[in-house]
């Protein structure tokens, strides 16, 4: 059997055809994940020392900026209260080693490194408690490294 001017036996042709079909499926699967699921990559922001001050800034009634600082073995602020329907811009950095930042139930997954700031936006349309975990091993107290976002309860962040 001829394929692109090369003589192939039927087993080589079947293997080649199978590989092309699998590669095509893989490529279209990746395009689906990136396009249809709107998967995106966290933004990097220029670092300055102000990002080492943890805080929650209220921009308006439904928009917040959270400046998170990861350090052995916790996040600051460790509790954030926001109303339902809020859009939150997270700015994340570390005071020491590399840490992970994952919000359970949300599409927010970032890395915290000293000297770098990572930015990610999330919208909270459902009331509840969202836990934040460190998913990058950072030392002996790693398993205790968590924080929480309380959505839809009275806010102490004014």
SETOR-556306 format. One record per residue (C-alpha): y, x, z; residue number from 1. Coordinates in nm, 3 decimals, padded with zeros to 5 digits. Layout:
N
<site <Y; X; Z>; NUM>
...
This chain:
158
<site <00.000; 00.000; 00.000>; 1>
<site <00.344; 00.136; -00.095>; 2>
<site <00.638; 00.123; 00.149>; 3>
<site <00.968; 00.291; 00.053>; 4>
<site <00.785; 00.510; -00.193>; 5>
<site <00.525; 00.625; 00.062>; 6>
<site <00.158; 00.540; 00.038>; 7>
<site <00.039; 00.373; 00.363>; 8>
<site <-00.301; 00.238; 00.454>; 9>
<site <-00.315; -00.116; 00.595>; 10>
<site <-00.324; -00.002; 00.962>; 11>
<site <-00.017; 00.218; 00.924>; 12>
<site <00.164; -00.065; 00.749>; 13>
<site <00.073; -00.312; 01.026>; 14>
<site <00.188; -00.065; 01.294>; 15>
<site <00.516; -00.008; 01.111>; 16>
<site <00.571; -00.381; 01.061>; 17>
<site <00.494; -00.454; 01.428>; 18>
<site <00.736; -00.182; 01.542>; 19>
<site <01.014; -00.323; 01.321>; 20>
<site <00.957; -00.677; 01.454>; 21>
<site <00.960; -00.556; 01.817>; 22>
<site <01.278; -00.352; 01.757>; 23>
<site <01.448; -00.651; 01.593>; 24>
<site <01.357; -00.876; 01.887>; 25>
<site <01.483; -00.612; 02.131>; 26>
<site <01.815; -00.571; 01.949>; 27>
<site <01.878; -00.946; 01.933>; 28>
<site <01.781; -00.980; 02.301>; 29>
<site <02.039; -00.718; 02.396>; 30>
<site <02.305; -00.889; 02.184>; 31>
<site <02.224; -01.218; 02.360>; 32>
<site <02.255; -01.062; 02.706>; 33>
<site <02.586; -00.892; 02.627>; 34>
<site <02.734; -01.177; 02.422>; 35>
<site <02.603; -01.514; 02.529>; 36>
<site <02.563; -01.425; 02.897>; 37>
<site <02.904; -01.255; 02.898>; 38>
<site <02.775; -00.954; 03.084>; 39>
<site <03.053; -00.708; 03.146>; 40>
<site <03.112; -00.372; 03.302>; 41>
<site <03.340; -00.322; 03.604>; 42>
<site <03.678; -00.172; 03.524>; 43>
<site <03.789; 00.165; 03.658>; 44>
<site <04.136; 00.182; 03.812>; 45>
<site <04.349; 00.492; 03.877>; 46>
<site <04.298; 00.603; 04.236>; 47>
<site <04.572; 00.650; 04.493>; 48>
<site <04.558; 00.659; 04.874>; 49>
<site <04.674; 00.294; 04.905>; 50>
<site <04.325; 00.183; 04.800>; 51>
<site <04.188; 00.336; 05.123>; 52>
<site <04.364; 00.061; 05.323>; 53>
<site <04.132; -00.243; 05.340>; 54>
<site <04.312; -00.575; 05.303>; 55>
<site <04.313; -00.922; 05.149>; 56>
<site <04.628; -01.009; 04.955>; 57>
<site <04.695; -01.373; 04.873>; 58>
<site <04.863; -01.393; 04.533>; 59>
<site <04.881; -01.774; 04.522>; 60>
<site <04.676; -02.069; 04.655>; 61>
<site <04.370; -01.982; 04.449>; 62>
<site <04.408; -01.613; 04.361>; 63>
<site <04.332; -01.322; 04.592>; 64>
<site <04.309; -00.945; 04.569>; 65>
<site <04.057; -00.785; 04.804>; 66>
<site <04.080; -00.412; 04.865>; 67>
<site <03.734; -00.317; 04.994>; 68>
<site <03.656; 00.020; 05.147>; 69>
<site <03.295; 00.129; 05.185>; 70>
<site <03.206; 00.389; 05.445>; 71>
<site <02.906; 00.490; 05.650>; 72>
<site <02.782; 00.223; 05.744>; 73>
<site <02.993; -00.077; 05.668>; 74>
<site <03.250; -00.247; 05.450>; 75>
<site <03.610; -00.317; 05.546>; 76>
<site <03.716; -00.590; 05.559>; 77>
<site <03.377; -00.710; 05.679>; 78>
<site <03.468; -01.080; 05.660>; 79>
<site <03.678; -01.254; 05.394>; 80>
<site <03.774; -01.623; 05.408>; 81>
<site <03.890; -01.799; 05.093>; 82>
<site <03.914; -02.161; 04.975>; 83>
<site <03.677; -02.316; 04.720>; 84>
<site <03.788; -02.251; 04.362>; 85>
<site <03.942; -01.913; 04.438>; 86>
<site <03.949; -01.627; 04.192>; 87>
<site <03.916; -01.290; 04.361>; 88>
<site <03.989; -00.945; 04.218>; 89>
<site <03.781; -00.691; 04.412>; 90>
<site <03.907; -00.332; 04.425>; 91>
<site <03.639; -00.104; 04.569>; 92>
<site <03.642; 00.258; 04.683>; 93>
<site <03.459; 00.476; 04.934>; 94>
<site <03.578; 00.698; 05.218>; 95>
<site <03.274; 00.926; 05.207>; 96>
<site <02.953; 00.908; 05.002>; 97>
<site <02.839; 00.687; 04.713>; 98>
<site <02.779; 00.325; 04.814>; 99>
<site <02.668; 00.014; 04.628>; 100>
<site <02.841; -00.325; 04.635>; 101>
<site <02.645; -00.639; 04.547>; 102>
<site <02.751; -00.999; 04.618>; 103>
<site <02.442; -01.215; 04.660>; 104>
<site <02.457; -01.516; 04.428>; 105>
<site <02.732; -01.371; 04.208>; 106>
<site <02.742; -01.145; 03.904>; 107>
<site <02.920; -00.870; 04.097>; 108>
<site <02.750; -00.531; 04.118>; 109>
<site <02.959; -00.215; 04.157>; 110>
<site <02.940; 00.142; 04.278>; 111>
<site <03.186; 00.286; 04.531>; 112>
<site <03.275; 00.655; 04.504>; 113>
<site <03.545; 00.850; 04.683>; 114>
<site <03.837; 00.918; 04.451>; 115>
<site <03.748; 00.629; 04.218>; 116>
<site <03.840; 00.262; 04.228>; 117>
<site <03.622; -00.002; 04.066>; 118>
<site <03.761; -00.348; 03.986>; 119>
<site <03.569; -00.668; 03.930>; 120>
<site <03.677; -01.035; 03.927>; 121>
<site <03.471; -01.325; 04.060>; 122>
<site <03.534; -01.698; 04.091>; 123>
<site <03.400; -01.888; 04.393>; 124>
<site <03.354; -02.257; 04.303>; 125>
<site <03.091; -02.340; 04.566>; 126>
<site <03.143; -02.349; 04.943>; 127>
<site <02.918; -02.126; 05.148>; 128>
<site <02.863; -01.779; 05.284>; 129>
<site <02.816; -01.502; 05.029>; 130>
<site <02.665; -01.182; 05.166>; 131>
<site <02.771; -00.841; 05.041>; 132>
<site <02.510; -00.565; 05.049>; 133>
<site <02.506; -00.193; 04.984>; 134>
<site <02.235; -00.133; 04.724>; 135>
<site <02.270; 00.246; 04.702>; 136>
<site <02.098; 00.445; 04.978>; 137>
<site <02.375; 00.612; 05.175>; 138>
<site <02.210; 00.743; 05.489>; 139>
<site <02.044; 00.641; 05.815>; 140>
<site <02.244; 00.321; 05.877>; 141>
<site <02.225; 00.197; 05.517>; 142>
<site <02.022; -00.114; 05.606>; 143>
<site <02.305; -00.237; 05.833>; 144>
<site <02.573; -00.210; 05.567>; 145>
<site <02.687; -00.561; 05.482>; 146>
<site <02.986; -00.793; 05.485>; 147>
<site <03.040; -01.159; 05.402>; 148>
<site <03.267; -01.389; 05.209>; 149>
<site <03.317; -01.732; 05.363>; 150>
<site <03.421; -01.986; 05.101>; 151>
<site <03.558; -02.331; 05.180>; 152>
<site <03.614; -02.302; 05.552>; 153>
<site <03.950; -02.273; 05.730>; 154>
<site <04.111; -01.947; 05.628>; 155>
<site <04.249; -01.690; 05.868>; 156>
<site <04.388; -01.490; 05.574>; 157>
<site <04.749; -01.594; 05.523>; 158>
